[in-house]
Amino acid sequence: MSKTILVTGPDLDPAAVALATEHGFDLVHTPAYAESQVISEHLVKSGAVGIVSRMGRIDAEVMDAAPQLRVISKHGVGVDNIDLAAAASRGIPVLVATGANAVSVAEHAIALLLAAVKRVLPLDEGLRAGRWEKPGFAGRELAGATMGLMGMGAIARATGRMAQGLGLKLVGYDPFAPDSAFEELGATRCASVDELLAQSEVLSLHCPLTPDTREMLNAEAIAKMPKGAYVVNTARGGLIDEAALVDAVRSGQLAGAGLDTFASEPPAADHVFFDEPAIVLTPHIGGVTREAGARVGVEAVRGIIQIIEGQEVPQARIANRKLLADAPALENVEK
């Protein structure tokens, strides 16, 4: 059996590389954001038994090109670029590195929020252009405002803890999270999305992209938020109706936004966000820090090693565990 792992991206943290080497695995890389056909070609040529999914889509076509494929391990937690059903139907577990990048993404969420609320970028630009805009300027405080957390996973909870340090009050919505997730933060649990929206002077998105959540933050939803609210998104760009968000900023319903993700990545050069200075943008790098890169890379590689070497894998790390229920049992998946 081949002991090759395909990494869909040009690099991997040295600690993850060392772990793979220690267990006798070779690593092969695709270019950044490779098309499915390119990923398939690399799988065929390398005979890889595992994929570390960083960039590019892993669909049924890719899986069919590699009958030897045993496991797909996400370099992070967002699996909307992987066809989970197709993987399950082929008996392939899809693993996630739960919590490994939570601190880095949470820090970035707070940075985006502060940059948007304090208008850091337009003020910096104005000063460099020779404008002293102190006369007539009126900023806003965050202390005492209410932050709504859409989702209560590890990143949301880390974001909430940091927000509390700034004096924000927390409310949250997640129909799948236990009460303990809210209680440990002292966050009020909302019974519905509408209840969350109505209280969120800052709305921070932390939920997966699914058919049910796609464009959940649309014009109707934004209209239910307090006037002059802010939106922060470090999850998935497809959660937001991008045209509706821009319209809301321009109408004043939203005061601004801080966004690290886009519906399509990379975004087009003429993307509608680029003409709106009240929207702070970064290129999906919230979790791209040296520290998180090491943790996520190691967890992604470790998951592949565990599957291939017959070690136990906790159910919580298997993103398609429910879909795998009807597939042949995997002895190395912890019951």
C-alpha positions as CSV (number, residue, x, y, z in Angstrom):
1,M,0.0,0.0,0.0
2,S,1.2,3.5,-0.8
3,K,2.2,5.7,2.1
4,T,1.6,9.0,0.3
5,I,-0.5,11.9,1.5
6,L,-1.7,14.6,-1.0
7,V,-1.9,18.1,0.3
8,T,-4.2,20.3,-1.7
9,G,-2.1,23.4,-1.4
10,P,1.6,24.4,-1.7
11,D,2.8,24.1,1.8
12,L,2.3,22.5,5.2
13,D,3.7,23.4,8.6
14,P,7.1,21.8,9.3
15,A,5.7,20.1,12.5
16,A,3.1,18.4,10.3
17,V,5.7,17.4,7.8
18,A,7.9,16.0,10.5
19,L,5.0,13.9,11.9
20,A,4.2,12.4,8.4
21,T,7.9,11.6,7.9
22,E,8.2,10.0,11.3
23,H,5.4,7.6,10.3
24,G,6.9,6.8,6.9
25,F,4.6,9.0,4.8
26,D,5.6,11.0,1.8
27,L,3.9,14.3,1.0
28,V,2.8,15.5,-2.4
29,H,1.4,19.0,-3.0
30,T,-1.0,20.6,-5.6
31,P,-0.8,24.2,-6.6
32,A,-3.0,26.7,-4.6
33,Y,-6.7,26.5,-5.4
34,A,-6.2,23.7,-8.0
35,E,-9.2,22.6,-10.1
36,S,-10.7,19.2,-9.4
37,Q,-9.1,17.7,-12.5
38,V,-5.6,18.8,-11.3
39,I,-6.3,17.3,-7.9
40,S,-7.4,14.0,-9.6
41,E,-4.3,13.9,-11.7
42,H,-2.1,14.3,-8.6
43,L,-4.0,11.5,-6.8
44,V,-3.6,9.1,-9.8
45,K,0.1,9.9,-10.2
46,S,1.0,9.7,-6.5
47,G,-1.3,6.9,-5.4
48,A,-2.1,8.9,-2.3
49,V,-4.2,7.1,0.4
50,G,-5.0,10.3,2.3
51,I,-5.7,13.9,1.5
52,V,-5.0,17.0,3.6
53,S,-7.7,19.3,2.2
54,R,-6.5,22.9,2.2
55,M,-7.6,24.6,-1.0
56,G,-9.7,23.4,-3.9
57,R,-12.8,21.2,-4.0
58,I,-12.8,17.5,-3.3
59,D,-15.9,16.1,-5.1
60,A,-17.1,12.7,-6.4
61,E,-15.0,13.0,-9.5
62,V,-11.8,13.4,-7.5
63,M,-12.7,10.4,-5.3
64,D,-13.5,8.2,-8.3
65,A,-10.0,8.9,-9.7
66,A,-8.5,7.4,-6.6
67,P,-10.0,4.1,-5.5
68,Q,-7.1,3.7,-3.1
69,L,-8.2,6.8,-1.1
70,R,-8.9,5.9,2.5
71,V,-9.4,9.2,4.3
72,I,-9.8,13.0,3.8
73,S,-8.5,15.2,6.6
74,K,-9.5,18.9,6.6
75,H,-6.8,21.5,7.4
76,G,-9.3,23.3,9.7
77,V,-13.0,22.7,10.3
78,G,-14.9,24.1,7.3
79,V,-15.9,21.2,5.0
80,D,-18.1,22.9,2.4
81,N,-15.4,22.2,-0.2
82,I,-15.7,18.5,0.4
83,D,-18.6,16.4,-0.9
84,L,-19.4,14.6,2.4
85,A,-22.1,12.4,1.0
86,A,-19.9,11.2,-1.9
87,A,-17.1,10.4,0.6
88,A,-19.5,8.5,2.9
89,S,-20.9,6.4,0.0
90,R,-17.3,5.3,-0.7
91,G,-16.6,4.6,3.0
92,I,-14.2,7.5,3.3
93,P,-14.3,9.4,6.6
94,V,-13.8,13.1,6.5
95,L,-11.9,14.4,9.5
96,V,-11.7,17.9,10.9
97,A,-9.2,19.6,13.2
98,T,-11.8,20.8,15.8
99,G,-10.6,23.7,17.9
100,A,-7.1,23.8,16.6
101,N,-7.4,27.2,15.1
102,A,-10.0,28.6,17.4
103,V,-7.8,31.2,19.2
104,S,-6.3,32.6,15.9
105,V,-9.7,32.9,14.2
106,A,-11.3,34.5,17.3
107,E,-8.5,37.1,17.6
108,H,-9.0,37.9,13.9
109,A,-12.8,38.3,14.5
110,I,-12.1,40.8,17.2
111,A,-9.5,42.6,15.1
112,L,-12.1,42.9,12.2
113,L,-14.7,44.2,14.6
114,L,-12.4,46.9,16.1
115,A,-11.1,48.0,12.7
116,A,-14.7,48.4,11.5
117,V,-16.2,50.1,14.5
118,K,-13.2,52.4,15.1
119,R,-12.9,53.1,11.4
120,V,-9.2,52.4,11.5
121,L,-8.6,51.9,7.8
122,P,-10.4,55.0,6.4
123,L,-8.8,57.2,9.1
124,D,-5.4,55.8,8.4
125,E,-5.9,56.4,4.6
126,G,-7.1,60.0,5.3
127,L,-4.2,60.9,7.5
128,R,-1.7,59.6,4.9
129,A,-3.5,61.7,2.3
130,G,-3.0,64.8,4.4
131,R,-6.4,65.0,6.1
132,W,-6.6,65.7,9.8
133,E,-10.2,64.4,10.5
134,K,-10.4,65.0,14.2
135,P,-12.8,68.0,13.9
136,G,-16.3,66.7,13.7
137,F,-15.3,63.0,14.3
138,A,-17.5,61.0,16.6
139,G,-16.6,57.4,17.2
140,R,-18.4,54.6,19.0
141,E,-17.7,52.5,22.1
142,L,-18.2,48.7,22.1
143,A,-18.4,48.3,25.9
144,G,-22.0,47.6,26.9
145,A,-23.1,46.6,23.5
146,T,-24.5,43.1,22.8
147,M,-22.7,40.6,20.6
148,G,-24.8,37.8,19.0
149,L,-22.9,34.6,18.3
150,M,-24.5,32.6,15.5
151,G,-23.2,29.1,16.4
152,M,-21.5,28.1,19.6
153,G,-18.5,26.0,18.6
154,A,-15.0,26.4,19.7
155,I,-14.3,29.5,17.6
156,A,-17.5,31.2,18.7
157,R,-16.8,30.5,22.4
158,A,-13.2,31.8,22.0
159,T,-14.6,35.0,20.3
160,G,-17.1,35.4,23.0
161,R,-14.5,35.3,25.8
162,M,-12.4,37.9,24.1
163,A,-15.5,40.1,23.5
164,Q,-16.3,39.9,27.1
165,G,-12.9,41.4,27.8
166,L,-14.0,44.5,25.9
167,G,-17.2,44.7,27.9
168,L,-19.6,43.2,25.4
169,K,-22.7,41.3,26.6
170,L,-23.3,37.9,24.9
171,V,-26.3,36.2,23.4
172,G,-26.1,33.2,21.2
173,Y,-28.0,30.8,19.0
174,D,-27.1,27.2,18.2
175,P,-29.8,24.5,18.1
176,F,-27.2,21.7,18.3
177,A,-25.1,23.1,21.2
178,P,-25.6,21.9,24.8
179,D,-26.7,24.4,27.5
180,S,-23.2,24.1,29.0
181,A,-21.7,25.9,26.0
182,F,-23.8,29.0,26.8
183,E,-23.4,28.6,30.6
184,E,-19.6,28.6,30.5
185,L,-19.7,31.9,28.8
186,G,-22.5,33.4,30.7
187,A,-24.3,34.0,27.4
188,T,-28.0,34.1,27.0
189,R,-29.4,31.3,24.9
190,C,-31.8,32.6,22.2
191,A,-34.7,30.3,21.2
192,S,-34.6,31.4,17.5
193,V,-32.5,33.2,14.9
194,D,-35.0,36.1,15.0
195,E,-34.5,36.5,18.7
196,L,-30.7,36.6,18.2
197,L,-30.9,39.1,15.3
198,A,-33.1,41.5,17.3
199,Q,-30.5,41.8,20.1
200,S,-27.3,41.8,18.0
201,E,-25.6,45.2,17.9
202,V,-22.7,43.1,16.7
203,L,-23.4,39.8,14.9
204,S,-20.5,37.3,14.6
205,L,-21.1,34.3,12.4
206,H,-19.7,30.9,13.4
207,C,-21.8,28.3,11.7
208,P,-21.1,25.8,8.9
209,L,-22.2,26.5,5.3
210,T,-25.1,24.1,4.5
211,P,-28.1,24.3,2.2
212,D,-30.0,25.5,5.3
213,T,-27.5,28.2,6.2
214,R,-26.6,29.5,2.7
215,E,-27.4,33.2,2.6
216,M,-29.1,33.1,5.9
217,L,-28.0,36.7,6.5
218,N,-30.1,38.2,3.7
219,A,-32.0,41.5,3.4
220,E,-34.9,40.2,5.6
221,A,-32.6,39.0,8.3
222,I,-30.5,42.2,8.3
223,A,-33.7,44.3,8.7
224,K,-34.4,42.5,12.0
225,M,-31.1,43.7,13.5
226,P,-30.8,47.0,15.4
227,K,-30.1,49.9,13.1
228,G,-26.4,50.7,12.9
229,A,-25.3,47.2,13.8
230,Y,-22.1,45.5,12.7
231,V,-21.5,42.1,11.1
232,V,-18.4,40.0,11.5
233,N,-17.8,36.8,9.4
234,T,-14.8,34.5,9.9
235,A,-16.8,31.4,9.0
236,R,-18.0,31.0,5.4
237,G,-18.8,33.8,2.9
238,G,-21.8,31.9,1.5
239,L,-23.6,32.5,4.8
240,I,-24.2,36.1,3.6
241,D,-26.2,37.5,0.7
242,E,-23.4,39.8,-0.3
243,A,-25.5,42.3,-2.3
244,A,-27.9,42.6,0.5
245,L,-25.1,43.3,3.0
246,V,-23.7,46.1,0.8
247,D,-27.2,47.6,0.4
248,A,-27.7,47.5,4.2
249,V,-24.4,49.3,4.8
250,R,-25.1,52.0,2.2
251,S,-28.6,52.6,3.7
252,G,-27.3,52.8,7.2
253,Q,-29.1,49.7,8.5
254,L,-25.7,48.4,9.1
255,A,-22.8,50.7,10.2
256,G,-20.2,48.4,8.8
257,A,-18.8,44.9,8.6
258,G,-15.6,42.9,9.0
259,L,-15.3,40.0,6.6
260,D,-12.6,37.4,6.2
261,T,-14.5,35.1,3.8
262,F,-16.3,35.5,0.5
263,A,-19.0,33.5,-1.3
264,S,-16.5,32.8,-4.0
265,E,-12.7,32.7,-3.3
266,P,-10.7,34.5,-4.4
267,P,-13.3,37.2,-5.2
268,A,-13.5,38.9,-8.5
269,A,-11.5,42.0,-9.0
270,D,-14.7,44.1,-9.3
271,H,-16.4,42.6,-6.2
272,V,-19.1,44.8,-4.8
273,F,-17.4,45.0,-1.4
274,F,-14.3,46.7,-2.7
275,D,-16.1,50.0,-3.2
276,E,-17.5,50.2,0.3
277,P,-14.9,51.6,2.9
278,A,-17.2,50.7,5.8
279,I,-16.5,47.0,5.1
280,V,-13.1,45.8,6.3
281,L,-11.9,42.8,4.3
282,T,-9.1,40.2,4.6
283,P,-8.4,37.2,2.4
284,H,-9.6,34.3,4.5
285,I,-6.5,34.3,6.8
286,G,-8.2,34.3,10.2
287,G,-6.7,31.0,11.1
288,V,-3.5,31.4,9.2
289,T,-1.0,32.0,12.0
290,R,2.2,30.2,12.8
291,E,0.7,28.8,15.9
292,A,-2.6,27.6,14.4
293,G,-0.9,26.4,11.3
294,A,1.2,24.0,13.4
295,R,-1.7,22.8,15.4
296,V,-4.1,22.3,12.5
297,G,-1.4,20.7,10.2
298,V,-0.4,18.3,12.9
299,E,-4.0,17.3,13.7
300,A,-4.8,16.9,10.0
301,V,-1.9,14.6,9.4
302,R,-2.4,12.8,12.7
303,G,-6.0,11.9,11.6
304,I,-4.8,10.3,8.4
305,I,-2.1,8.3,10.3
306,Q,-4.7,7.1,12.8
307,I,-7.1,5.9,10.0
308,I,-4.3,4.2,8.0
309,E,-2.6,2.6,11.0
310,G,-5.9,1.4,12.5
311,Q,-5.9,3.7,15.5
312,E,-9.1,5.0,17.1
313,V,-10.5,8.3,15.9
314,P,-13.0,10.2,18.1
315,Q,-16.5,10.4,16.6
316,A,-16.5,14.2,17.1
317,R,-13.7,14.6,14.5
318,I,-15.6,12.8,11.8
319,A,-17.6,15.4,9.9
320,N,-19.6,12.8,7.9
321,R,-20.2,10.3,10.7
322,K,-23.9,10.3,10.3
323,L,-23.7,9.7,6.6
324,L,-21.2,6.9,7.2
325,A,-23.8,5.1,9.5
326,D,-25.1,3.0,6.6
327,A,-21.6,2.3,5.3
328,P,-19.5,-0.7,6.4
329,A,-18.3,-0.2,10.0
330,L,-14.7,1.2,10.3
331,E,-12.9,-0.7,13.1
332,N,-10.6,2.3,13.7
333,V,-13.5,4.7,14.4
334,E,-14.1,5.1,18.1
335,K,-17.7,4.1,19.0
